[in-house]
Amino acid sequence: MSQQSEKAKKTVYFSILGSFGLAVIKWLAGFFGNSFALIADAIESTSDIFSSILVLLGIKYSERPADKTHPYGHGRIEPLITFIVVIFLVISATVIAHQSLINIRTPHELPKPWTLIVLGIIIIWKEISYQVVMRKAKTLNSSSLRADAWHHRSDAITSVAAFIGISIALLLGEGYQSADDWAALFAAAFILYNCYRIFRPALGEIMDENLYEDMVEDIKSKSKNVSGVLDTEKCFVRKIGMSYIVDIHAIVDSELSVKEGHDIAHNLKDYLMQQMPQISNVFVHIEPFNPEVAAGL
């Protein structure tokens, strides 16, 4: 788990540094280039910095071992941090939408042509950042890193919207200055859409939603490789942070002693955790073999 956390933290540092650099560039380019779409983009990047810091703190907190008051560990901080990240995104989208509507009704200068070059570079970098962070999120199975990755993707999309808006304003000239502001408004709507995409999986995680059917089948299949396990019955999987906890009912010979059943349970736990490193703990309940149930009577 420590290696996973270290990799996750390095990924978040990458996000923070990238977002900080781009936020500075966007604020300056938006101000001097007369583009609110770029300023809206800068607001998004600034919120990315704070949300990434929260993700980092959440990952560090989730590293704490299980204790008397948290017997399952501290991994549930991850989806909670994801919820806070979503709140940051909603606030950013609201601020952008509000200011866009004001600017649409207020005459202003056309954006500077060079802002398109800045946006082109930003779009490429943000998409690369999304791919890097999302790859790590999938590898480490981290919901908060997924949220962080979607910050980069939404940032890339808002930059694309700004690029289109500025292009329209420059091509069509006077009377079309508001195309830049409409682009920012579209970006705000897209950010809100992404909020749901980030929020929904984290909600399922914290509510122990049954999302792991394939994993359950794999666990049941592997369990039969353990000596003494005749079959399995119930099997439940819950995600805690970047790992999983498994509850499984193993069917054994009803004539076995308590000690023999106990040993089989420990062997099963050790085997599953060895074969599937993403599992942090296994709780095994021993069930006696019932011929009538096995025959389907």
Number of C-alpha atoms within 10 A of each C-alpha: 13 10 9 18 18 14 15 26 20 12 22 26 15 15 26 22 13 18 26 18 13 21 23 14 17 29 21 15 23 22 13 12 20 21 28 26 33 34 23 31 32 26 19 29 27 21 20 26 23 16 27 28 17 20 28 24 16 23 27 18 16 20 18 13 12 13 10 7 8 11 9 15 19 21 25 19 21 27 26 20 23 27 20 16 27 24 15 18 23 20 16 22 24 17 15 25 21 12 15 24 15 11 17 17 10 10 12 14 13 20 26 16 15 10 21 21 10 18 24 14 12 20 20 13 15 24 17 15 24 22 15 16 24 24 15 19 22 13 13 20 20 26 25 32 28 21 30 30 28 22 32 28 22 26 28 25 20 29 30 22 26 31 23 17 24 31 18 17 22 18 10 11 12 12 12 19 25 27 23 29 30 22 25 30 26 20 28 28 17 17 26 18 13 19 24 12 14 23 20 11 18 24 15 14 20 17 11 14 14 13 14 13 12 8 14 18 12 13 20 19 12 15 22 16 14 17 11 20 21 15 18 19 12 12 19 17 21 19 25 23 24 26 18 18 18 20 15 24 18 26 21 22 16 13 10 12 10 11 9 13 23 15 13 20 24 13 16 25 20 15 16 23 16 12 11 15 12 18 20 19 17 20 16 18 17 21 17 14 17 12 9 8 8 9 7 6 6
